[in-house]
Amino acid sequence: MADITIIDGADPDAVADWLAARLVGTGAVTIPGGSTPFPILAALIERGGLDWAGWQVWPNDDRIVPEDHDASNTGKMRALLEPAGAHIVPLTEDAAPPHFALTWLGMGPDGHIASLFPNTDPQADDPQAIRRLTPDPLPAHAPFDRITLTIPALANTDAVVFTLGGAADKRAVLDAALRGDHDLPIARLLRTVQAQAIPVTVFT
């Protein structure tokens, strides 16, 4: 696949340095939930030098729970990033996502991205930017309906970065997607951004 860079073994500080070099000026970024991004975001805030006041931060997706619920991605992002000056934009079904300076994604071992799980059959030409949906099976650690950016909204970006958190099973799914060996959501997104010549960086 053209214009993809894979970086092995980077710690949160190294990923934070990479992000800081790209989040210059003002704009909008979409970021993942889960356990991987928050240590990176904390390192990014601690290092300083990034004017968060110029940035809108959109979650890739969220669980349909109140923001003060432990499972809320938006609530966690707000608690961490609003004190630094960022403007957090919660996902709603009538929101209009902007063009992102950066789409930052995680990935599940089943190949899902954001809350685009395999059962949801996400399409590259989805007419909607945001969808409410139900994963099947529901993840045991977060058994909630979801709201998510779709492939076209995620691909409306200058660049894509994945953080896989050192998981070997995720790396295997990514490698298979790059070879064209499956049609999971990660593969569909990668085909979409490749067609648009959007650069992709992967921290394994």
C-alpha positions in Angstrom: 0.0 0.0 0.0 1.4 3.4 -1.0 2.4 6.0 1.6 2.2 4.0 4.7 4.8 4.2 7.5 5.0 1.5 10.2 6.9 2.4 13.4 7.5 -0.4 15.8 8.1 -0.1 19.5 7.3 3.6 20.1 6.4 4.5 23.7 3.8 7.1 24.6 6.4 9.9 24.7 7.6 9.1 21.2 4.0 9.1 19.8 3.3 12.3 21.7 6.3 13.9 20.0 5.1 12.8 16.6 1.6 14.2 17.3 3.0 17.5 18.5 5.0 18.0 15.3 1.8 17.6 13.3 -0.8 19.5 15.4 0.6 22.9 14.6 -1.7 26.0 14.3 -5.4 25.4 14.5 -7.9 22.9 13.2 -9.8 19.8 14.1 -8.7 16.3 15.0 -10.6 13.1 15.8 -9.2 10.8 18.4 -10.0 7.3 19.7 -11.2 6.1 23.1 -10.0 3.0 24.9 -6.9 2.7 27.0 -4.2 3.4 24.5 -4.6 7.1 23.7 -4.9 8.6 27.1 -1.3 8.0 28.3 -0.2 9.5 25.0 -2.5 12.5 25.4 -1.2 13.0 29.0 2.4 12.9 27.7 1.5 15.4 25.0 0.0 17.8 27.5 3.0 17.4 29.9 5.5 18.2 27.2 3.8 21.5 26.5 4.2 23.7 23.4 0.9 22.8 21.8 -1.7 25.5 21.8 -4.8 23.4 22.4 -7.0 26.5 22.4 -6.8 26.4 18.6 -8.1 22.8 18.3 -11.5 21.1 18.1 -11.3 17.5 19.3 -13.9 15.0 18.1 -14.2 11.5 19.4 -14.1 8.8 16.7 -17.0 7.2 18.5 -18.7 6.9 21.9 -20.8 4.7 23.9 -24.4 5.9 24.4 -24.0 6.8 28.1 -23.9 10.0 30.1 -20.5 11.9 29.9 -20.0 11.2 33.6 -20.2 7.4 33.0 -16.9 5.5 33.2 -17.5 4.2 29.7 -17.8 7.7 28.1 -15.0 8.5 25.7 -16.2 12.1 25.5 -16.2 12.5 29.3 -12.6 11.3 29.6 -11.4 13.5 26.7 -13.2 16.5 28.3 -11.6 15.9 31.7 -8.1 15.6 30.2 -8.1 18.1 27.3 -10.5 20.9 28.2 -8.2 22.1 31.1 -5.5 22.3 28.5 -7.7 24.6 26.3 -9.1 22.2 23.7 -12.7 22.4 22.6 -14.3 18.9 22.8 -17.1 18.3 20.4 -19.4 15.4 21.4 -20.9 13.2 18.7 -24.5 13.7 18.0 -26.5 12.3 15.1 -27.1 15.8 13.6 -23.5 17.0 14.0 -21.5 17.9 10.9 -17.9 16.7 11.2 -15.3 19.0 9.6 -12.3 18.2 7.5 -9.8 16.9 10.0 -6.1 17.8 10.1 -5.5 14.3 11.6 -7.6 11.2 12.1 -6.2 9.2 14.9 -7.5 5.7 15.2 -7.2 2.5 17.3 -8.2 -0.9 16.0 -9.7 -4.0 17.6 -8.4 -7.5 17.1 -11.6 -8.1 15.1 -10.6 -5.3 12.7 -13.1 -2.7 13.9 -12.2 1.0 13.8 -14.1 3.6 15.8 -17.4 1.7 16.4 -17.5 0.3 12.9 -17.6 -3.3 13.9 -17.7 -6.1 11.2 -21.4 -6.7 11.8 -22.2 -3.1 10.9 -20.9 -3.5 7.3 -19.4 0.0 7.0 -19.3 1.4 3.5 -16.8 3.8 1.9 -19.7 5.7 0.3 -21.9 5.9 3.3 -24.1 9.0 2.8 -24.1 9.7 6.5 -21.1 11.1 8.4 -22.3 9.8 11.8 -24.3 6.7 12.7 -25.9 5.2 15.8 -25.5 1.5 15.8 -25.2 -1.7 17.9 -22.1 -3.9 17.8 -22.8 -7.6 17.6 -21.6 -9.2 19.7 -21.6 -6.4 22.3 -18.1 -6.1 23.9 -18.3 -7.5 27.4 -16.3 -4.5 28.8 -18.7 -2.0 27.2 -22.1 -3.5 26.4 -23.6 -0.3 25.0 -25.0 1.0 21.8 -22.6 3.3 20.0 -22.4 6.5 18.0 -19.6 6.7 15.5 -18.0 8.6 12.6 -18.4 6.6 9.4 -15.7 5.8 6.9 -16.2 8.9 4.7 -16.0 11.2 7.8 -12.9 9.4 9.1 -11.3 9.7 5.7 -12.0 13.4 5.4 -8.6 14.2 6.7 -5.0 15.3 5.8 -3.5 12.2 7.5 -4.3 9.0 9.4 -2.4 7.6 12.4 -3.1 4.3 14.1 -1.9 3.3 17.6 -2.1 -0.4 18.2 -0.7 -0.5 21.7 1.9 -3.3 21.1 -0.7 -6.0 20.5 0.5 -8.8 18.2 -3.0 -9.9 17.2 -3.8 -6.4 16.0 -0.6 -6.2 14.0 -1.5 -9.5 12.3 -4.9 -8.1 11.4 -3.3 -4.9 10.1 -0.8 -6.8 8.0 -3.5 -8.9 6.5 -5.5 -5.8 5.6 -2.4 -4.3 3.9 -2.0 -7.5 1.9 -5.7 -7.5 0.9 -6.4 -10.8 2.6 -9.7 -9.7 4.2 -12.5 -7.1 4.0 -12.8 -6.1 7.6 -13.5 -2.4 8.5 -9.8 -1.6 8.8 -9.2 -2.9 5.3 -12.1 -0.8 3.9 -10.8 2.4 5.5 -7.3 1.7 4.3 -8.5 1.2 0.7 -10.5 4.5 1.0 -7.6 6.6 2.2 -5.2 5.0 -0.3 -7.5 6.0 -3.1 -7.3 9.6 -1.9 -3.5 9.4 -1.4 -3.8 10.2 2.3 -0.7 9.3 4.2 -1.0 6.7 6.9 1.3 6.2 9.9 1.0 3.1 12.2 2.6 2.8 15.7 2.5 -0.9 16.5 
